[in-house]
Amino acid sequence: MKTRTMLVSVLLVAAVLLTACPGTTTTVAPTQPPAPTAKPAEPTKPPEPTAEPTAEPPMEEVTITLWNQWNDEYAENIKVVFDEYTAMHPNVKIDLSKPEDVQNALSVAVPAGEGPDIIAWANDRIGDQALVGNIVALDELGVTMDFLTSTYEPAAVNGVVWQGQIWALPETQEGIAFVYNQALVTDEFLPTDPSDFDALLEKAKAFREANPDKYLVCNQGLGNPDAYHVAPIYFGFGVPSYVDDQGVAYFNSEEALAAGNWIVEFSQYAPAETSHEICSTMLIEGQAGAWWTGPWAIADIEKAGLDYGILPMGRPFVGIKALMITPNAVDRGHAEIALDVIKYFTSGEVQAKLALANKTIPAATAALADPEVQALATLAGFGASLNLGVPMANTPFASAQWGPAGDATTAIWNGAQTPDEALAAAQQTAEDAIAAMK
């Protein structure tokens, strides 16, 4: 028994010694879990595949509706420059329309949100269209007087400003000048200073004495009621306008009276009765050396084969074609594009091109100064005259000017009234008409 006990003890000791020997790989399972370590990082998401480059989304297509009064003979060339604009702006379409009665059409269409974004019309419609809300002031769209005066001719600038705001951008101008027969009127009889009416009177007298059966110049407003054709005389003497945009008439001014007295003296050396037809015949047949007239007369003069020249004299009434923006453009979100269209169309580059094609006198100064435009005697001559002019009144009171100015001048011309009497009567008639409008 003792022997068995000793044997068991020896075996136990041997087992312990074997456990402690190097190289032993016996693994003892832990009785406690290991202390927690930092939370493992989330698995990294694989990168998104790079998107393939795509074309920019197409710009929204916009149709700009433009109502105009352009003559058919001009319209084709005008369409060409608008086609050039849309070629540069493929998202823009310009719809050109010419209503038969634009005044009535606008009165119905614009209040209903229908009709044009842009109106191409005469500047003398600005006041009444602004009053009824058919056009918007361009100041509100960022157009400034600095831009206006640096881009367009003086009369054109003044003609699109009403009540201190800018209502349009000017396109072309029209007015009268001293158109003379170069074979008949030599240098000593030509006006050299457009503001010197005393000199013109002396030249008319000298021409009549040298040519007893002829007159130096025919003006259809002298001897025929025509406020438009005598405007260069009144304005040349310093009358600012027949009627201004506040409804003030200037017929009884000192300047108007001075013009009236000059007309009395000049009547001794000019034809007693006149009209467009009479003046045209007199110039073509050699009875008058010059005709105070506008570009519309040039075709007949050229047809007659006259070698003519054009000089400024006085300060003519200047009619202005202009482009206006309607509230429709604002409400439709088209205002920015509409403004870009009218700036493009009235720019020097475009208007020079149209001046050469249509023989119109541009309102843009750069167009008028273009060498090719200046090379055309008609455009250069009338352009110089209009540069001195007074814009056609754009006030709603303008209708009060025509009758009084024409009637007073005719009464002065034929001696029915003295200048004081005739111009006092004109003042009263105009003031009565203006009062009825207020």
Sequence and secondary structure as in RCSB ss.txt:
>XXXX:A:sequence
MKTRTMLVSVLLVAAVLLTACPGTTTTVAPTQPPAPTAKPAEPTKPPEPTAEPTAEPPMEEVTITLWNQWNDEYA
ENIKVVFDEYTAMHPNVKIDLSKPEDVQNALSVAVPAGEGPDIIAWANDRIGDQALVGNIVALDELGVTMDFLTS
TYEPAAVNGVVWQGQIWALPETQEGIAFVYNQALVTDEFLPTDPSDFDALLEKAKAFREANPDKYLVCNQGLGNP
DAYHVAPIYFGFGVPSYVDDQGVAYFNSEEALAAGNWIVEFSQYAPAETSHEICSTMLIEGQAGAWWTGPWAIAD
IEKAGLDYGILPMGRPFVGIKALMITPNAVDRGHAEIALDVIKYFTSGEVQAKLALANKTIPAATAALADPEVQA
LATLAGFGASLNLGVPMANTPFASAQWGPAGDATTAIWNGAQTPDEALAAAQQTAEDAIAAMK
>XXXX:A:secstr
 HHHHHHHHHHHHHHHHHHTSTT       SS                             EEEEEE    HHHH
HHHHHHHHHHHHH TTEEEEEE  SSHHHHHHHHGGGT S SEEEEEGGGHHHHHHTTSS  GGGGT  HHHHHH
HB HHHHHHTEETTEE  EEEEEE  EEEEETTT  GGGS SSTT HHHHHHHHHHHHHHSTT EEEE TTSSS 
 HHHHHHHHHHTT   SB TTS B TTSHHHHHHHHHHHHHGGGS SS  HHHHHHHHHTTSEEEEEE GGGHHH
HHHTT  EEEE  S  EEEEEEEEE HHHHHTT HHHHHHHHHHHTSHHHHHHHHHHH  EESBHHHHH HHHHT
SHHHHHHHHHHTT EE   SGGGGGTHHHHHHHHHHHHTTSS HHHHHHHHHHHHHHHHHHH 
